[in-house]
């Protein structure tokens, strides 16, 4: 009878955790929808809700339709796609490596993508879909190289993090070298992209990035069982039937592709992949992971940051990466004060 009590308690606890995940995910999705609507309304040519609805339904004047469909909606959709990709990618990194400081920013994935993007912009003059594809491919190659350098009878969390930090420093230095050798007029364009900006969003980029992101999300969902096993220690996960190294490589590669999609569409928007999973985890509850909640929170963060970047200072728009950096840097400093490398979770 003693074993029946934990079993009886486990089912209600699982149901309560599932309810929290649904509530948090739905609330974040509602916030994203509200921010999306606000993005369509605001701008130099302010529109009323009725005008936006008319534009969406095809009954508005050509000028209003142009503003909504060609100028504002691609940017608003790009914020959702980029934020969702970064949020989910950060959740995977932090869960697999069991460290709250793990994210594509810290591990060099974003910095490597930034180097490829700057080289493509300055050296080849590409933009749009071509830039997105080059950045995504370069990010995967860089991640594979980091995996080879970190391999020691398998991929292990702390070793991969240390290699990633070193790789990030190298990529940042390489990016600086490329910038110093370019023409000053080209540097300003490349640097705006490097900070992270949604200003150049187009339907072609959003459509391609969104379609690829849906496919990659589906692949990630298929690996959720193994991902949950990796949240435990390797021995326990293996005892549960999880092929630890195979699953770890698979989910990390999937997360790298998600981060690469985001960087290719907008440039390296910092700290979203670090903050979104932690906010989602705190709302959902300790010991829980929800890719959907992390993705929704990430989309809300980028959407809100982009609105702040555009309208916080009248007449002076900023790249969205400036806003996320201003928020994320203090958050990272706070995490570092709480970090404890002797503990599996990485925090006190």
C-alpha positions as CSV (number, residue, x, y, z in Angstrom):
1,X,0.0,0.0,0.0
2,X,2.9,2.4,0.6
3,X,3.7,2.4,-3.1
4,X,0.2,3.3,-4.0
5,X,0.3,6.7,-2.4
6,X,3.0,8.2,-4.6
7,X,1.3,6.7,-7.7
8,X,-2.0,8.2,-6.6
9,X,-0.3,11.6,-6.1
10,X,1.7,11.5,-9.4
11,X,-1.3,11.6,-11.7
12,X,-2.8,14.8,-10.2
13,X,0.6,16.4,-10.1
14,X,1.1,15.6,-13.8
15,X,-2.3,17.0,-14.6
16,X,-1.6,20.2,-12.6
17,X,1.7,20.6,-14.4
18,X,0.0,20.1,-17.8
19,X,-2.6,22.7,-16.9
20,X,0.1,25.2,-16.0
21,X,1.8,24.6,-19.3
22,X,-1.4,25.2,-21.2
23,X,-2.3,28.3,-19.3
24,X,1.2,29.9,-19.7
25,X,1.4,29.0,-23.4
26,X,-2.1,30.3,-24.0
27,X,-1.4,33.5,-22.1
28,X,1.8,34.2,-24.0
29,X,0.0,33.5,-27.3
30,X,-2.6,36.0,-26.4
31,X,0.1,38.6,-25.5
32,X,1.7,37.9,-28.9
33,X,-1.6,38.4,-30.7
34,X,-2.1,41.7,-28.9
35,X,1.4,42.9,-29.7
36,X,0.9,41.9,-33.3
37,X,-2.3,43.9,-33.5
38,X,-0.5,46.9,-32.0
39,X,2.3,46.6,-34.5
40,X,-0.2,46.9,-37.3
41,X,-1.8,50.0,-35.8
42,X,1.2,52.1,-34.9
43,X,3.5,53.9,-37.2
44,X,4.0,57.3,-38.9
45,X,0.7,56.7,-40.6
46,X,-1.5,55.7,-37.6
47,X,-4.3,53.5,-38.6
48,X,-7.6,52.7,-36.8
49,X,-8.6,49.1,-36.0
50,X,-11.3,49.4,-38.6
51,X,-8.8,50.4,-41.3
52,X,-6.6,47.5,-40.4
53,X,-9.5,45.0,-40.6
54,X,-10.5,46.5,-44.0
55,X,-6.9,46.1,-45.2
56,X,-6.8,42.5,-44.1
57,X,-10.1,41.7,-45.7
58,X,-9.2,43.5,-48.9
59,X,-11.7,46.4,-48.7
60,X,-9.3,49.2,-47.8
61,X,-7.8,51.9,-50.0
62,X,-4.6,50.9,-51.9
63,X,-2.4,53.1,-49.7
64,X,-3.7,51.6,-46.5
65,X,-3.4,48.1,-47.9
66,X,0.2,48.8,-48.8
67,X,1.1,50.0,-45.3
68,X,-0.5,47.0,-43.6
69,X,0.5,44.2,-46.0
70,X,3.9,45.3,-47.3
71,X,5.4,47.4,-44.5
72,X,4.0,46.4,-41.1
73,X,2.7,42.8,-41.4
74,X,6.0,41.2,-42.6
75,X,7.9,42.9,-39.7
76,X,5.3,41.8,-37.1
77,X,5.4,38.3,-38.4
78,X,9.2,38.2,-38.5
79,X,9.2,39.2,-34.8
80,X,6.9,36.2,-34.0
81,X,9.0,33.7,-36.1
82,X,12.3,34.9,-34.8
83,X,11.3,35.1,-31.2
84,X,9.7,31.6,-31.3
85,X,12.8,30.1,-32.9
86,X,15.1,31.7,-30.3
87,X,12.9,30.7,-27.4
88,X,12.6,27.1,-28.4
89,X,16.3,26.9,-29.2
90,X,17.3,28.3,-25.8
91,X,15.0,25.9,-24.0
92,X,16.7,22.9,-25.8
93,X,20.2,24.2,-25.0
94,X,19.4,24.8,-21.3
95,X,17.7,21.5,-20.8
96,X,20.2,19.3,-22.6
97,X,23.2,21.0,-21.1
98,X,21.5,21.4,-17.7
99,X,22.7,24.9,-17.3
100,X,20.7,28.1,-17.2
101,X,23.5,30.0,-18.8
102,X,23.5,27.8,-21.9
103,X,22.1,29.5,-25.0
104,X,23.0,30.0,-28.7
105,X,24.5,33.4,-27.6
106,X,26.8,32.0,-25.1
107,X,27.8,28.9,-27.0
108,X,29.0,30.7,-30.1
109,X,26.2,29.7,-32.5
110,X,24.9,33.3,-32.8
111,X,28.4,34.8,-33.0
112,X,29.3,32.3,-35.8
113,X,26.1,33.1,-37.7
114,X,26.9,36.8,-37.3
115,X,30.4,36.3,-38.8
116,X,28.9,34.4,-41.8
117,X,26.2,37.1,-42.3
118,X,28.7,40.0,-42.2
119,X,31.0,38.2,-44.6
120,X,28.0,37.6,-46.9
121,X,26.7,41.1,-46.7
122,X,30.1,42.8,-47.2
123,X,31.8,40.3,-49.5
124,X,29.0,39.0,-51.6
125,X,26.4,41.8,-51.2
126,X,23.6,39.3,-50.7
127,X,20.4,39.9,-48.7
128,X,16.9,38.4,-48.3
129,X,16.6,34.6,-48.8
130,X,20.1,34.2,-50.0
131,X,21.5,35.7,-46.8
132,X,19.1,33.6,-44.7
133,X,20.3,30.4,-46.4
134,X,24.0,31.3,-46.1
135,X,23.7,32.2,-42.4
136,X,21.8,29.0,-41.7
137,X,24.3,26.8,-43.5
138,X,27.2,28.5,-41.9
139,X,25.7,28.1,-38.4
140,X,25.3,24.4,-38.9
141,X,28.9,24.0,-40.1
142,X,30.2,26.0,-37.1
143,X,28.1,24.0,-34.7
144,X,29.4,20.8,-36.2
145,X,33.0,22.1,-35.8
146,X,32.3,23.0,-32.1
147,X,30.9,19.5,-31.6
148,X,34.0,17.9,-33.0
149,X,36.3,20.1,-30.8
150,X,34.2,19.3,-27.7
151,X,33.9,15.6,-28.4
152,X,35.4,13.4,-25.7
153,X,33.8,10.0,-25.8
154,X,30.6,11.9,-26.4
155,X,29.2,15.4,-26.0
156,X,29.2,16.7,-22.4
157,X,27.6,19.9,-21.1
158,X,30.4,21.8,-19.5
159,X,33.0,20.9,-22.1
160,X,30.7,22.0,-24.9
161,X,30.0,25.3,-23.1
162,X,33.7,26.0,-22.7
163,X,34.4,25.3,-26.3
164,X,31.4,27.4,-27.3
165,X,32.6,30.4,-25.3
166,X,36.0,30.2,-26.9
167,X,34.5,29.8,-30.4
168,X,32.3,32.8,-29.7
169,X,35.3,34.9,-28.9
170,X,37.1,33.8,-32.0
171,X,34.0,34.5,-34.2
172,X,33.6,37.9,-32.7
173,X,37.2,38.8,-33.4
174,X,36.8,37.5,-36.9
175,X,33.7,39.7,-37.4
176,X,35.6,42.7,-36.2
177,X,38.4,42.0,-38.6
178,X,36.0,41.8,-41.6
179,X,34.3,45.1,-40.5
180,X,37.6,47.0,-40.2
181,X,38.6,46.0,-43.8
182,X,35.3,47.1,-45.4
183,X,34.1,50.4,-46.8
184,X,32.5,52.7,-44.2
185,X,29.2,52.9,-46.1
186,X,28.9,49.1,-46.2
187,X,29.9,48.8,-42.5
188,X,26.9,50.7,-41.3
189,X,24.5,48.4,-43.1
190,X,26.4,45.3,-41.9
191,X,26.5,46.6,-38.3
192,X,22.8,47.3,-38.2
193,X,22.2,43.7,-39.2
194,X,24.8,42.5,-36.8
195,X,23.1,44.2,-33.9
196,X,19.8,42.6,-34.8
197,X,17.1,44.4,-36.8
198,X,13.7,43.6,-38.2
199,X,13.6,46.7,-40.4
200,X,14.4,44.8,-43.6
201,X,11.8,42.1,-43.2
202,X,10.0,41.0,-46.4
203,X,7.4,38.4,-47.3
204,X,10.0,36.3,-49.0
205,X,12.2,36.1,-46.0
206,X,9.3,35.6,-43.5
207,X,7.6,33.0,-45.7
208,X,10.8,31.0,-46.2
209,X,11.9,31.3,-42.5
210,X,8.4,30.5,-41.2
211,X,8.0,27.4,-43.4
212,X,11.4,26.0,-42.5
213,X,10.8,26.8,-38.8
214,X,7.5,24.8,-38.8
215,X,9.3,21.8,-40.3
216,X,12.1,22.0,-37.7
217,X,9.6,22.5,-34.8
218,X,7.9,19.3,-36.0
219,X,11.2,17.4,-35.9
220,X,11.9,18.8,-32.4
221,X,8.5,17.7,-31.1
222,X,9.3,14.1,-32.3
223,X,12.4,14.2,-30.0
224,X,10.6,15.5,-26.9
225,X,10.6,12.2,-25.1
226,X,14.4,11.9,-25.5
227,X,14.8,15.6,-24.5
228,X,12.9,15.0,-21.3
229,X,15.2,12.1,-20.5
230,X,18.3,14.2,-21.1
231,X,17.1,16.6,-18.3
232,X,18.1,13.8,-15.9
233,X,21.7,12.6,-15.5
234,X,23.1,10.5,-18.3
235,X,23.0,7.3,-16.4
236,X,19.4,7.6,-15.5
237,X,18.4,8.6,-19.0
238,X,20.3,5.6,-20.4
239,X,18.5,3.3,-17.8
240,X,15.2,4.6,-19.2
241,X,16.1,3.6,-22.7
242,X,17.3,6.9,-24.0
243,X,20.2,6.7,-26.4
244,X,22.0,9.6,-24.7
245,X,24.6,10.7,-27.3
246,X,22.4,10.2,-30.3
247,X,19.5,12.1,-28.8
248,X,21.8,14.9,-27.5
249,X,23.3,15.4,-31.0
250,X,19.9,15.3,-32.6
251,X,18.2,17.8,-30.4
252,X,21.2,20.2,-30.3
253,X,21.5,20.2,-34.1
254,X,17.7,20.9,-34.3
255,X,18.1,23.8,-31.9
256,X,21.1,25.1,-33.9
257,X,19.0,25.2,-37.0
258,X,16.2,27.1,-35.2
259,X,18.7,29.7,-34.0
260,X,20.2,29.9,-37.5
261,X,16.8,30.6,-39.0
262,X,16.3,33.4,-36.5
263,X,19.7,35.0,-37.2
264,X,19.3,34.6,-40.9
265,X,16.0,36.5,-40.8
266,X,16.9,39.3,-38.5
267,X,20.6,39.2,-37.6
268,X,21.8,38.1,-34.1
269,X,19.2,39.4,-31.6
270,X,20.9,38.8,-28.3
271,X,19.7,37.4,-25.0
272,X,16.2,36.3,-26.2
273,X,17.3,32.6,-26.2
274,X,18.7,33.1,-22.8
275,X,15.8,34.8,-21.2
276,X,12.7,33.3,-22.8
277,X,13.1,29.7,-21.5
278,X,13.8,30.9,-18.0
279,X,10.8,33.1,-17.9
280,X,8.7,30.2,-19.2
281,X,10.1,27.8,-16.7
282,X,9.4,30.1,-13.8
283,X,5.8,30.6,-14.9
284,X,5.3,26.9,-15.6
285,X,7.0,25.7,-12.5
286,X,10.3,24.2,-11.4
287,X,11.4,21.0,-13.1
288,X,9.2,21.5,-16.1
289,X,10.1,22.2,-19.7
290,X,7.7,23.4,-22.4
291,X,9.0,24.1,-25.8
292,X,5.6,25.7,-26.7
293,X,5.7,28.0,-23.7
294,X,9.3,29.0,-24.3
295,X,8.6,29.7,-28.0
296,X,5.5,31.8,-27.1
297,X,7.4,33.8,-24.5
298,X,10.3,34.3,-27.0
299,X,7.8,35.6,-29.6
300,X,6.3,38.0,-27.1
301,X,9.7,39.3,-26.0
302,X,10.9,40.1,-29.6
303,X,7.5,41.6,-30.5
304,X,7.5,43.8,-27.4
305,X,11.2,44.7,-27.9
306,X,10.6,45.7,-31.5
307,X,7.7,48.0,-30.6
308,X,9.9,49.6,-27.9
309,X,12.7,50.0,-30.4
310,X,10.5,51.7,-32.9
311,X,8.5,54.0,-30.8
312,X,10.1,54.5,-27.4
313,X,12.0,57.6,-28.7
314,X,9.9,59.5,-31.2
315,X,11.6,59.9,-34.5
316,X,14.6,57.8,-33.5
317,X,14.1,54.1,-34.2
318,X,16.6,51.5,-32.9
319,X,17.5,48.0,-34.0
320,X,15.5,45.5,-31.8
321,X,18.8,44.0,-30.7
322,X,19.6,47.2,-28.8
323,X,16.5,46.8,-26.6
324,X,17.0,43.0,-26.0
325,X,20.7,43.7,-25.1
326,X,19.7,46.4,-22.6
327,X,17.3,44.0,-20.9
328,X,19.4,40.9,-21.3
329,X,22.8,42.1,-20.1
330,X,21.6,42.8,-16.5
331,X,19.7,39.5,-16.6
332,X,22.9,37.7,-17.5
333,X,24.8,39.5,-14.7
334,X,22.1,38.5,-12.2
335,X,22.4,34.9,-13.4
336,X,26.2,34.9,-13.0
337,X,25.8,36.1,-9.4
338,X,23.6,33.1,-8.7
339,X,25.6,30.6,-10.7
340,X,27.2,27.6,-8.9
341,X,29.2,25.3,-11.2
342,X,29.4,22.6,-8.6
343,X,25.6,22.0,-8.9
344,X,24.0,20.2,-11.8
345,X,21.5,23.0,-12.4
346,X,24.2,25.6,-12.4
347,X,22.5,27.9,-9.8
348,X,22.4,28.2,-6.1
